[in-house]
Structure formats: structure tokens, C-alpha cells
Amino acid sequence: MGKSKTKRFGSLRPTPTGLDLTNGDANAEVDGTGSTQSAVNNIMEKMQAASTEERACGCKILASVVSQPSSIGLLLNQNAVKIAAPLFLDPCLDVRKSALGAIRLVSN
């Protein structure tokens, strides 16, 4: 049988940032003007997720975002502490450690 040539170039890959480049809001997201609110919403969703990896990841992201002074007020307005506090009793040790570390950084 004959040999078939493989394609050198695959289909279009998704953008690594996850933003739609045809949308006008993409520049605002990349510049950081509208990214704080969406980042806080993403953190809240991750901390309330069903999987333990998502909850631990959400707490670790919360700990890293707290270092930005502009996000602390937004996190407190969104009740991030009320969402993270029940994670102290999570069955997974990694989630508990991440939640405790995040709340410790919020209190500083």
C-alpha cells in the first residue's frame, strides 16, 4: 500500500491566555484594568469547587493575590474569608494548609 503523508501543521490552537482576540475587551484584560474583578470571581469559584485540587488551587491563588494592595478590599467585599474559613475543616490536608496560609496572609 502507498504511504500517506502526515500533516505538518495541525488545526488552530487555542490562545494560551484564553481570551478571544476578536473581542474588544481583550486589551483591557491583558492590560490589567478589568482583570482584578474577574480574578476574584475565579478564585471564589475555585474555592467552592467539588474537587479537592480545585479548592487547594483556589486557596493558593488567593494567597498570591493578597500581595496586591488593590485586591484586598475587593476580596473582603466579596467575602473571601467567609468562603475560605469552612475549608479549615476540609478532609484533604492540602486544602486545609492552603486555606490557613491564605487567611494568614489576608490578616497581615
C-alpha positions as CSV (number, residue, x, y, z in Angstrom):
1,M,0.0,0.0,0.0
2,G,1.1,3.6,-0.5
3,K,2.5,5.8,2.1
4,S,0.4,8.6,3.3
5,K,1.9,11.9,4.2
6,T,1.3,13.3,7.7
7,K,0.1,16.9,8.1
8,R,2.9,19.2,9.2
9,F,0.6,21.8,10.6
10,G,-2.3,20.9,12.8
11,S,-5.5,22.7,13.4
12,L,-5.6,26.1,15.1
13,R,-4.6,26.0,18.7
14,P,-6.4,28.0,21.4
15,T,-4.8,31.1,22.7
16,P,-2.7,30.5,25.8
17,T,-4.4,33.4,27.7
18,G,-7.8,32.0,27.0
19,L,-9.0,35.4,25.6
20,D,-10.9,35.8,22.4
21,L,-8.8,38.1,20.4
22,T,-11.7,39.3,18.3
23,N,-13.4,40.7,21.4
24,G,-12.7,44.4,22.2
25,D,-12.3,43.6,25.9
26,A,-9.2,41.5,25.3
27,N,-6.9,44.5,25.5
28,A,-8.4,45.6,28.8
29,E,-7.9,42.1,30.2
30,V,-4.3,42.0,29.1
31,D,-3.6,45.5,30.4
32,G,-4.9,44.5,33.8
33,T,-7.6,47.1,34.1
34,G,-10.5,44.6,34.3
35,S,-8.7,41.6,35.4
36,T,-8.9,42.1,39.2
37,Q,-12.7,41.5,39.3
38,S,-12.6,38.5,37.1
39,A,-9.6,37.1,39.0
40,V,-11.5,37.4,42.3
41,N,-14.6,35.7,40.8
42,N,-12.4,32.9,39.5
43,I,-10.9,32.4,43.0
44,M,-14.3,32.3,44.6
45,E,-15.5,29.6,42.1
46,K,-12.3,27.6,42.6
47,M,-12.7,27.6,46.4
48,Q,-16.2,26.4,46.2
49,A,-15.5,23.6,43.6
50,A,-16.2,20.0,44.2
51,S,-12.7,18.6,43.6
52,T,-10.0,18.9,46.2
53,E,-7.4,20.0,43.7
54,E,-9.6,22.9,42.6
55,R,-10.2,24.0,46.2
56,A,-6.5,23.8,47.0
57,C,-5.6,25.7,43.9
58,G,-8.1,28.4,44.7
59,C,-6.6,28.9,48.2
60,K,-3.1,29.1,46.7
61,I,-4.2,31.7,44.2
62,L,-5.9,33.6,47.0
63,A,-2.7,33.7,48.9
64,S,-0.8,35.0,45.9
65,V,-3.4,37.7,45.0
66,V,-3.4,39.1,48.5
67,S,0.0,40.5,47.9
68,Q,-1.6,43.1,45.6
69,P,-2.9,46.0,47.7
70,S,-5.7,46.8,45.2
71,S,-7.2,43.4,45.5
72,I,-7.5,43.2,49.3
73,G,-10.6,45.4,49.5
74,L,-12.2,43.6,46.7
75,L,-11.6,40.2,48.3
76,L,-13.1,41.5,51.6
77,N,-16.1,42.9,49.8
78,Q,-16.7,39.5,48.1
79,N,-16.5,37.7,51.5
80,A,-13.4,35.6,50.5
81,V,-12.8,35.0,54.2
82,K,-16.3,33.5,54.7
83,I,-15.7,31.2,51.8
84,A,-12.2,30.1,52.9
85,A,-13.0,29.6,56.6
86,P,-15.0,26.4,56.2
87,L,-12.1,24.9,54.2
88,F,-10.2,24.7,57.6
89,L,-12.3,21.6,58.2
90,D,-11.8,20.0,54.8
91,P,-10.9,16.3,54.7
92,C,-7.9,17.0,52.5
93,L,-4.8,18.1,54.3
94,D,-3.5,20.2,51.4
95,V,-6.7,22.2,51.2
96,R,-6.6,22.9,55.0
97,K,-3.0,24.0,54.8
98,S,-3.7,26.2,51.8
99,A,-6.7,27.8,53.4
100,L,-4.9,28.5,56.6
101,G,-1.9,30.1,54.7
102,A,-4.2,32.3,52.7
103,I,-6.1,33.6,55.7
104,R,-2.9,34.2,57.5
105,L,-1.7,36.4,54.6
106,V,-5.0,38.2,54.4
107,S,-4.7,39.1,58.1
108,N,-1.3,40.7,57.6
